[in-house]
């Protein structure tokens, strides 16, 4: 099975995605959960070629198969790919898969996937989530790809950061990075919105000022561009307004907020675990931590607290 998987990788690196899907599908069908990478790689192929519903139907099975195999590398891979599939249909579940993936690679030191998970989660947070989380994740991704010496993925990551700076109205750093990454032909290929962001930033800053900043950015090599991006991310994270926006009620973490939402929705610990791609024991641990932090002793009181603090909406959806 592994030989077919390697052939599939060779095919996709040569631009033949259809052959990748064919080969990984054969591995998944023949070996099933006996090859923890087989189903996940097939899910990867399906979501890459736009067969999203088929991919989503297999995501939980792919993670279960990887966990059964017990190899941390393939578990991290399955979580990353599950997030990729859900990012195109259900951002909340994508965040859940990637949150667990980020935690997992840190616990098990699966450094290969550290940058991929952080970068892709950062991109989704930029468009559909919390900008504070995106800042942290992009910094992690840049650091991970620098340590690995992975130049192609570092370029893609840095080319993704201007969108975040634009959302934060930090237009000068956005323009500077646009200039730096415009030197890299793969920027536009892997970040299709790159050119559109440049046009919007130029209109907001003024064409002359944007051109000055882009020219200054174009003088930076890749290492200097990465250092500049990290400095600007740190400046944004220390902004008092940004820090205030990141505060959550009760001192809950982002994962705990999501657990509380599901708890208030009537989900059991098992159902919460399935939704968030964690174990039932971890889900129960989160529930107990939530009770302690918000000073309640049960689900009903936690639900009332969630409604009072607008963690979940009321009956009218408000």
N, C-alpha and C positions, 0 to 999 in steps of 0.2 A: 504493500500500500504506500509506503513511504517513497519508493522509487517513482510511482505514478504522481505523487504529490510534488516531488522535485521536478519531474517533467512538466507538470502544470505550471510551476513557478517559472521555468525556463520559457514556456510558451507566452505567459503574460508579460514577462520582461521583454519579449520580442514583439509585443503588440497584438498577440492573438488571444483576446479575452474569451472568445467563444470556445477555443480549445481548453483554456483554463477551466471554464465552467464544466465542460464535458468530462475532463479528467477528474476534477475534484468531486463531481457528482457521482462518478463511477466508484471512487474510493469510499465516499459516504454510503452509497448503496451496498457495496460489497462487505465493508467492514463495520459500518455503523459505529456504535459506541466503543468498539474494540480499538479504534484509532481516534484518539481524542482530538486530533487535528483535522480529521477528514470532514466532519460535518461543518466545523467552523470555517474551513477553507472554502467549502461549497457555499456557505452563507455569504462569505466575502465575495465570491464570484457573482452570485445572484444579485446582491445589492449594488455591486459595481456596474452591472449591465442594466440596471433599472427594474429588475424583477423583484420589487420590494415586498409584495405580499408573500411570495414564496419564501423569501429570506426571513421575514418576520415569523412565519410559521415554524421555522426551524431554530430560532435563536435560543430558546430555553433548552431544547434538546442538545444543542451544540455545547452549551455551558455545562449541562449535566454530564455529557460524555467526557468533556475535558476534566471535570472534577473527578470523575470516576477513574480516569487514567492516572490522575494525581501528579502530573508534571506541571510545576508552576509556570513554565514557559507557555504551555498550551492553554492553561487556564487564563493567563493574561491575554493571550491572543484571542481567545473566544470572547472575553469581556470587551476587548477593543472592537472586534468586529460586530458584536451585538449592538454596541453604541453607534457604530457606523450605520447599521440598518435602521435603527430606531430614530436616528437624527433626521431621517427623511420622512418620518411619519408621526412620531410621538416624542418630541424633545424631552419631556419629563422622564420618560423611561430611558432615553439615551443618557441623560445626566445620571440616572441611577446606575446604569451599567458602567459608565466611565468613572463615577465616584468610587464604586467598588473596585474598578480596575486600578485607579490611582493608588488607593489604599493597599491593594493587594501587591502591586509591584514594589511599593515601599517596604511592606512587611517581609516579602520574600526576596527582595533585591534582584528582581528581574529587570535589570537595567536596560535591556534592549527595547522594551516597550514603554519605558518611562516618558520619553519625549513624545512618542506618537499619541499616547493617551492624553497627556497634558495639553499638547498642541490642539488636537481635535476637539477636546472639551472646551478649551479656551475660545476656539472659533465659534462653537455653538453658543457659549455664554455671551459672546459679543453680539450675536444676532437675536438670541432668544432667552437669555438668562441674566445673570448678575455680572456687571462689569467688574466689580471687585474680585470676584472669583476668576474672571478672565485675566486680570492683571497678574494674579498669583500663578495661574497655570502657564501663561506665556513665559513668565520668568523661569519657571521650572523647566519648560520645554527647551528654551534657549540654552540653559545650563546643561541639560542632558545631552543635547546634540553637540554642543561644544566639547564636552568630556569624551563623547564617543568619536569625535572627528567626523561626524556624518554631515558633510558639507551640503549635499542636495536637500536633506530634510531641514537643515538650519536655514537655508535660503527660503524654503516654503514657509517656515515658521515666521521668519522676519518679514516676509512679504504679506503675512496675514495680520501683522500688528497695526498697520496704518488704519484699518477699519475700526479697531478698538479706540485708537486715539481720536479718530473722527467722531465716534459716538460720544466720547468724553469731552468733545469740543477742544481738544488739544491739537489744534490744526498745524502749528509750526513743527512739532515733532513728527506729525503725520507726513507733512510735505518733505521733511528732511529724509525720512526713511523711504518714502516713495522714490526720491532721487537716488538714494543708495542702492535700492533693489532694482531700479530700472536698468542697472548695468547687468543684471542676471536674466538671461532670456527665459529661464524656467519660471520666473515670477508670474508672468501673465498666463503661462500655460497651466500652472497649478493653482493660481488664485485668479479666476476669471474676472472677478470684480475689481482687480487692481487698477485697470485703466479708468473705470468709472469713478472710483474713489479719488483718483488724481484730478479728474475734471471737477468734481464737487468741491474738493479742497481748494483748488485754484479759484473757483468762483467766490468762495467764502473769504479767502485771504486777499484776493486781488491777484490778477495774473502776474504782475511784476514781483510782488513779494513771494508768491509761490515759486516763481522761476528762480529767484535768488536762493531760496531754501533748498530747492531740488538740486541746484548746481552745487551747493555746499555738500549736500548728501552724496552726490555723484563722486565727490573726491574721496569718500570713505571706502576703504577696502572692507571685505566681509567681516573681519575681526573687529574693526573699528565700528562698523554698523551694529554689530551685536552688542558691543560695550555701550554704545549710545542708546540703543533700545532698552537695555537693562537699567541705565541711569534714569531714563524718562519714565519707565514703569515704576521705579522706586519713588520718583517725585510724585507721580499720580497717586500711588498708594498712601503717601504721607499727607496728601491733601486733606485738611479737616472736613471739608464737605463730603469727600468721597468716603472717609472713615465713618462719618455719621450715617451715610446711606447704607453702609454694610452692617450696622448694628441690627441684631434680631431680638425680638421680645424674649425675655426670660433668659437671655444668654445662651439660647439654643444654637447648636451648629446647623449648617444647612441640611445635613443628613437627618438630624433630629426633627427639624421642621417638617421634612417630608414624611418621616415616620408618624409624627403627630397628625398630619393631614389624613394619612391612611387610617390611623387609629380612630380618629373622629368620624371617618367614613364607615366605621364598623368592621374593618378588616381584622382578622386574627393575626397572631404573630406569624403563623405559617404563610398566610396570604401576603403579609407585608414583606416577608423574606423573599417570596417569589417575585413580587413586584420590583424589589430593590436589588435582586441578584445577590442576596446575602443568606447566611444560614439562619434558621429559626432561633437558634441560641443567640446570635448576634442581634436579631430583631428584638428579642425579649430584653436583652441588655440595654438597647437603646430606649425601649419603653420605660424601664426602671429608672434610667438616667433622666428621662423627661419628667417623670413623676417627682423625682427629687428636686430638679431644678425649678419647677414651677409650683412646688409645694402642694401636690395633690396625692391621693392614694388610689385612684381608680380611673377607669375609662370615662365614666360619666362626667366626673369633675374635670378631667383633662379636656374633654370635648367642650364643656362650658368655657374653660379658660381659652381654648383655641378660638371660639367664637368671639369672646370679649376682646381678644387681642388681634382679631382680624387675621389670624393664621389660616382660617377657613371661612368661607362665606356662609351667610345665614340661609334660611329657606328660600328667600327671594333671589339668592345668588349674589347678594351685595357683599 
